[in-house]
Amino acid sequence: MSAKPPHTTQGPAPWAASYAGALLGTLIGVLLFAPAPWLTRFVERASAERVQWHHVGGTVWNGSGQL
């Protein structure tokens, strides 16, 4: 009679949560601290340049500019 190893079920690898957390943290950081000129370019393209910001500075959440 041969002995069978015990059947174990494994969940996701323990490092998978670390990678997911790092990715989520990076995305949040980029969104919160992205330079305001990035948003300016996006808005100008999306509005076919009907909305334009000038003298833009700072970050998306803590920045300034003139319409």
N, CA, C and O atoms as CSV, one atom per row, in Angstrom:
chain,resi,resn,atom,element,x,y,z
A,1,MET,N,N,0.833,-1.156,0.000
A,1,MET,CA,C,0.000,0.000,0.000
A,1,MET,C,C,0.897,1.245,0.000
A,1,MET,O,O,1.822,1.347,0.806
A,2,SER,N,N,0.621,2.187,-0.905
A,2,SER,CA,C,1.420,3.412,-0.963
A,2,SER,C,C,0.690,4.538,-0.236
A,2,SER,O,O,-0.529,4.679,-0.322
A,3,ALA,N,N,1.448,5.301,0.454
A,3,ALA,CA,C,0.862,6.414,1.206
A,3,ALA,C,C,0.702,7.618,0.292
A,3,ALA,O,O,1.627,7.994,-0.428
A,4,LYS,N,N,-0.473,8.212,0.330
A,4,LYS,CA,C,-0.718,9.397,-0.472
A,4,LYS,C,C,-0.430,10.633,0.393
A,4,LYS,O,O,-0.743,10.655,1.584
A,5,PRO,N,N,0.164,11.646,-0.216
A,5,PRO,CA,C,0.377,12.873,0.560
A,5,PRO,C,C,-0.976,13.528,0.839
A,5,PRO,O,O,-1.908,13.399,0.046
A,6,PRO,N,N,-1.074,14.218,1.948
A,6,PRO,CA,C,-2.359,14.865,2.265
A,6,PRO,C,C,-2.702,15.908,1.201
A,6,PRO,O,O,-1.827,16.611,0.694
A,7,HIS,N,N,-3.977,15.991,0.879
A,7,HIS,CA,C,-4.448,16.939,-0.122
A,7,HIS,C,C,-4.592,18.313,0.534
A,7,HIS,O,O,-5.326,18.478,1.509
A,8,THR,N,N,-3.899,19.264,-0.003
A,8,THR,CA,C,-3.993,20.623,0.531
A,8,THR,C,C,-4.458,21.550,-0.583
A,8,THR,O,O,-4.050,21.422,-1.737
A,9,THR,N,N,-5.293,22.456,-0.217
A,9,THR,CA,C,-5.719,23.468,-1.179
A,9,THR,C,C,-5.003,24.758,-0.838
A,9,THR,O,O,-4.972,25.186,0.316
A,10,GLN,N,N,-4.446,25.350,-1.830
A,10,GLN,CA,C,-3.714,26.589,-1.618
A,10,GLN,C,C,-4.491,27.736,-2.239
A,10,GLN,O,O,-5.041,27.618,-3.335
A,11,GLY,N,N,-4.524,28.825,-1.532
A,11,GLY,CA,C,-5.140,30.031,-2.052
A,11,GLY,C,C,-4.127,30.772,-2.916
A,11,GLY,O,O,-3.113,30.204,-3.322
A,12,PRO,N,N,-4.400,32.012,-3.187
A,12,PRO,CA,C,-3.447,32.793,-3.973
A,12,PRO,C,C,-2.119,32.907,-3.235
A,12,PRO,O,O,-2.063,32.843,-2.007
A,13,ALA,N,N,-1.073,33.074,-3.995
A,13,ALA,CA,C,0.252,33.199,-3.405
A,13,ALA,C,C,0.269,34.389,-2.449
A,13,ALA,O,O,-0.373,35.404,-2.719
A,14,PRO,N,N,0.991,34.280,-1.340
A,14,PRO,CA,C,0.986,35.364,-0.349
A,14,PRO,C,C,1.531,36.675,-0.902
A,14,PRO,O,O,1.153,37.742,-0.417
A,15,TRP,N,N,2.402,36.629,-1.895
A,15,TRP,CA,C,2.953,37.854,-2.450
A,15,TRP,C,C,1.999,38.520,-3.428
A,15,TRP,O,O,2.221,39.671,-3.805
A,16,ALA,N,N,0.943,37.833,-3.852
A,16,ALA,CA,C,-0.009,38.420,-4.794
A,16,ALA,C,C,-0.704,39.624,-4.173
A,16,ALA,O,O,-0.929,40.623,-4.857
A,17,ALA,N,N,-1.047,39.548,-2.898
A,17,ALA,CA,C,-1.676,40.680,-2.214
A,17,ALA,C,C,-0.701,41.842,-2.104
A,17,ALA,O,O,-1.111,43.000,-2.176
A,18,SER,N,N,0.567,41.554,-1.932
A,18,SER,CA,C,1.576,42.617,-1.862
A,18,SER,C,C,1.671,43.357,-3.184
A,18,SER,O,O,1.722,44.587,-3.214
A,19,TYR,N,N,1.693,42.604,-4.278
A,19,TYR,CA,C,1.744,43.235,-5.599
A,19,TYR,C,C,0.485,44.046,-5.872
A,19,TYR,O,O,0.562,45.152,-6.407
A,20,ALA,N,N,-0.657,43.509,-5.512
A,20,ALA,CA,C,-1.920,44.222,-5.729
A,20,ALA,C,C,-1.944,45.509,-4.905
A,20,ALA,O,O,-2.370,46.550,-5.406
A,21,GLY,N,N,-1.498,45.455,-3.664
A,21,GLY,CA,C,-1.451,46.646,-2.818
A,21,GLY,C,C,-0.480,47.685,-3.343
A,21,GLY,O,O,-0.769,48.882,-3.318
A,22,ALA,N,N,0.666,47.232,-3.815
A,22,ALA,CA,C,1.644,48.166,-4.380
A,22,ALA,C,C,1.107,48.837,-5.636
A,22,ALA,O,O,1.307,50.035,-5.836
A,23,LEU,N,N,0.433,48.075,-6.476
A,23,LEU,CA,C,-0.149,48.637,-7.694
A,23,LEU,C,C,-1.240,49.647,-7.357
A,23,LEU,O,O,-1.283,50.733,-7.934
A,24,LEU,N,N,-2.108,49.296,-6.437
A,24,LEU,CA,C,-3.183,50.200,-6.033
A,24,LEU,C,C,-2.614,51.479,-5.414
A,24,LEU,O,O,-3.085,52.575,-5.715
A,25,GLY,N,N,-1.619,51.344,-4.564
A,25,GLY,CA,C,-0.987,52.511,-3.958
A,25,GLY,C,C,-0.326,53.414,-4.982
A,25,GLY,O,O,-0.390,54.639,-4.873
A,26,THR,N,N,0.305,52.814,-5.972
A,26,THR,CA,C,0.941,53.601,-7.038
A,26,THR,C,C,-0.101,54.359,-7.844
A,26,THR,O,O,0.088,55.536,-8.149
A,27,LEU,N,N,-1.194,53.699,-8.189
A,27,LEU,CA,C,-2.249,54.364,-8.954
A,27,LEU,C,C,-2.856,55.530,-8.175
A,27,LEU,O,O,-3.080,56.603,-8.735
A,28,ILE,N,N,-3.117,55.324,-6.907
A,28,ILE,CA,C,-3.674,56.400,-6.083
A,28,ILE,C,C,-2.674,57.556,-5.981
A,28,ILE,O,O,-3.054,58.723,-6.079
A,29,GLY,N,N,-1.412,57.229,-5.787
A,29,GLY,CA,C,-0.390,58.267,-5.701
A,29,GLY,C,C,-0.271,59.068,-6.983
A,29,GLY,O,O,-0.134,60.291,-6.942
A,30,VAL,N,N,-0.322,58.394,-8.111
A,30,VAL,CA,C,-0.239,59.099,-9.393
A,30,VAL,C,C,-1.452,60.005,-9.575
A,30,VAL,O,O,-1.312,61.138,-10.036
A,31,LEU,N,N,-2.634,59.522,-9.219
A,31,LEU,CA,C,-3.838,60.347,-9.361
A,31,LEU,C,C,-3.823,61.563,-8.440
A,31,LEU,O,O,-4.225,62.654,-8.845
A,32,LEU,N,N,-3.364,61.382,-7.212
A,32,LEU,CA,C,-3.387,62.481,-6.254
A,32,LEU,C,C,-2.273,63.495,-6.475
A,32,LEU,O,O,-2.467,64.689,-6.245
A,33,PHE,N,N,-1.121,63.036,-6.917
A,33,PHE,CA,C,0.036,63.913,-7.017
A,33,PHE,C,C,0.504,64.143,-8.443
A,33,PHE,O,O,1.631,64.584,-8.663
A,34,ALA,N,N,-0.347,63.850,-9.409
A,34,ALA,CA,C,0.003,64.069,-10.805
A,34,ALA,C,C,0.135,65.569,-11.068
A,34,ALA,O,O,-0.607,66.364,-10.490
A,35,PRO,N,N,1.056,65.955,-11.919
A,35,PRO,CA,C,1.173,67.373,-12.251
A,35,PRO,C,C,-0.096,67.869,-12.949
A,35,PRO,O,O,-0.662,67.174,-13.792
A,36,ALA,N,N,-0.530,69.066,-12.592
A,36,ALA,CA,C,-1.739,69.646,-13.181
A,36,ALA,C,C,-1.662,69.778,-14.706
A,36,ALA,O,O,-2.694,69.647,-15.364
A,37,PRO,N,N,-0.486,70.030,-15.299
A,37,PRO,CA,C,-0.451,70.101,-16.766
A,37,PRO,C,C,-0.908,68.811,-17.453
A,37,PRO,O,O,-1.390,68.865,-18.584
A,38,TRP,N,N,-0.772,67.655,-16.800
A,38,TRP,CA,C,-1.278,66.408,-17.390
A,38,TRP,C,C,-2.788,66.485,-17.554
A,38,TRP,O,O,-3.325,66.121,-18.601
A,39,LEU,N,N,-3.478,66.965,-16.507
A,39,LEU,CA,C,-4.925,67.097,-16.570
A,39,LEU,C,C,-5.321,68.141,-17.605
A,39,LEU,O,O,-6.322,67.983,-18.305
A,40,THR,N,N,-4.536,69.203,-17.699
A,40,THR,CA,C,-4.820,70.257,-18.669
A,40,THR,C,C,-4.834,69.699,-20.084
A,40,THR,O,O,-5.752,69.979,-20.855
A,41,ARG,N,N,-3.828,68.918,-20.425
A,41,ARG,CA,C,-3.770,68.331,-21.775
A,41,ARG,C,C,-4.958,67.424,-22.030
A,41,ARG,O,O,-5.537,67.442,-23.116
A,42,PHE,N,N,-5.326,66.631,-21.031
A,42,PHE,CA,C,-6.462,65.724,-21.186
A,42,PHE,C,C,-7.753,66.504,-21.424
A,42,PHE,O,O,-8.523,66.169,-22.325
A,43,VAL,N,N,-7.997,67.550,-20.617
A,43,VAL,CA,C,-9.226,68.338,-20.744
A,43,VAL,C,C,-9.261,69.066,-22.086
A,43,VAL,O,O,-10.308,69.126,-22.731
A,44,GLU,N,N,-8.135,69.613,-22.508
A,44,GLU,CA,C,-8.106,70.313,-23.798
A,44,GLU,C,C,-8.407,69.364,-24.957
A,44,GLU,O,O,-9.148,69.718,-25.874
A,45,ARG,N,N,-7.845,68.185,-24.918
A,45,ARG,CA,C,-8.124,67.205,-25.990
A,45,ARG,C,C,-9.568,66.734,-25.951
A,45,ARG,O,O,-10.220,66.613,-26.989
A,46,ALA,N,N,-10.064,66.469,-24.746
A,46,ALA,CA,C,-11.426,65.958,-24.608
A,46,ALA,C,C,-12.464,66.999,-25.036
A,46,ALA,O,O,-13.548,66.641,-25.495
A,47,SER,N,N,-12.140,68.274,-24.888
A,47,SER,CA,C,-13.098,69.324,-25.236
A,47,SER,C,C,-12.829,69.907,-26.624
A,47,SER,O,O,-13.387,70.946,-26.975
A,48,ALA,N,N,-11.988,69.255,-27.406
A,48,ALA,CA,C,-11.596,69.757,-28.730
A,48,ALA,C,C,-11.058,71.186,-28.602
A,48,ALA,O,O,-11.312,72.036,-29.456
A,49,GLU,N,N,-10.322,71.431,-27.539
A,49,GLU,CA,C,-9.674,72.700,-27.222
A,49,GLU,C,C,-10.654,73.858,-27.012
A,49,GLU,O,O,-10.281,75.023,-27.152
A,50,ARG,N,N,-11.901,73.537,-26.678
A,50,ARG,CA,C,-12.860,74.588,-26.316
A,50,ARG,C,C,-12.618,75.075,-24.899
A,50,ARG,O,O,-12.939,76.218,-24.574
A,51,VAL,N,N,-12.056,74.222,-24.052
A,51,VAL,CA,C,-11.669,74.605,-22.695
A,51,VAL,C,C,-10.155,74.621,-22.656
A,51,VAL,O,O,-9.509,73.618,-22.957
A,52,GLN,N,N,-9.594,75.748,-22.288
A,52,GLN,CA,C,-8.138,75.871,-22.216
A,52,GLN,C,C,-7.747,76.501,-20.885
A,52,GLN,O,O,-8.356,77.474,-20.439
A,53,TRP,N,N,-6.732,75.934,-20.263
A,53,TRP,CA,C,-6.179,76.472,-19.036
A,53,TRP,C,C,-4.813,77.060,-19.335
A,53,TRP,O,O,-4.043,76.511,-20.123
A,54,HIS,N,N,-4.524,78.180,-18.696
A,54,HIS,CA,C,-3.228,78.835,-18.884
A,54,HIS,C,C,-2.564,79.012,-17.528
A,54,HIS,O,O,-3.233,79.056,-16.495
A,55,HIS,N,N,-1.256,79.112,-17.544
A,55,HIS,CA,C,-0.471,79.312,-16.324
A,55,HIS,C,C,-0.807,78.252,-15.276
A,55,HIS,O,O,-1.102,78.567,-14.123
A,56,VAL,N,N,-0.757,77.013,-15.693
A,56,VAL,CA,C,-1.107,75.888,-14.822
A,56,VAL,C,C,0.119,75.480,-14.016
A,56,VAL,O,O,1.229,75.420,-14.544
A,57,GLY,N,N,-0.091,75.202,-12.737
A,57,GLY,CA,C,1.007,74.752,-11.894
A,57,GLY,C,C,0.493,73.920,-10.733
A,57,GLY,O,O,-0.704,73.911,-10.444
A,58,GLY,N,N,1.389,73.232,-10.081
A,58,GLY,CA,C,1.031,72.411,-8.930
A,58,GLY,C,C,0.589,71.015,-9.336
A,58,GLY,O,O,0.926,70.525,-10.414
A,59,THR,N,N,-0.172,70.389,-8.449
A,59,THR,CA,C,-0.674,69.050,-8.712
A,59,THR,C,C,-2.155,69.119,-9.063
A,59,THR,O,O,-2.773,70.181,-8.991
A,60,VAL,N,N,-2.709,67.989,-9.437
A,60,VAL,CA,C,-4.125,67.942,-9.805
A,60,VAL,C,C,-4.997,68.408,-8.645
A,60,VAL,O,O,-5.955,69.152,-8.857
A,61,TRP,N,N,-4.683,67.981,-7.422
A,61,TRP,CA,C,-5.513,68.316,-6.264
A,61,TRP,C,C,-5.084,69.585,-5.557
A,61,TRP,O,O,-5.859,70.148,-4.784
A,62,ASN,N,N,-3.892,70.040,-5.799
A,62,ASN,CA,C,-3.394,71.234,-5.122
A,62,ASN,C,C,-2.654,72.102,-6.128
A,62,ASN,O,O,-1.457,72.353,-5.993
A,63,GLY,N,N,-3.375,72.547,-7.120
A,63,GLY,CA,C,-2.757,73.336,-8.166
A,63,GLY,C,C,-3.602,74.552,-8.507
A,63,GLY,O,O,-4.627,74.822,-7.882
A,64,SER,N,N,-3.144,75.270,-9.510
A,64,SER,CA,C,-3.889,76.454,-9.931
A,64,SER,C,C,-3.703,76.649,-11.428
A,64,SER,O,O,-2.806,76.076,-12.046
A,65,GLY,N,N,-4.570,77.470,-11.990
A,65,GLY,CA,C,-4.523,77.792,-13.403
A,65,GLY,C,C,-5.610,78.781,-13.744
A,65,GLY,O,O,-6.517,79.024,-12.948
A,66,GLN,N,N,-5.518,79.347,-14.920
A,66,GLN,CA,C,-6.513,80.309,-15.375
A,66,GLN,C,C,-7.240,79.736,-16.565
A,66,GLN,O,O,-6.627,79.167,-17.469
A,67,LEU,N,N,-8.571,79.892,-16.562
A,67,LEU,CA,C,-9.372,79.449,-17.706
A,67,LEU,C,C,-9.287,80.476,-18.803
A,67,LEU,O,O,-9.891,80.300,-19.862
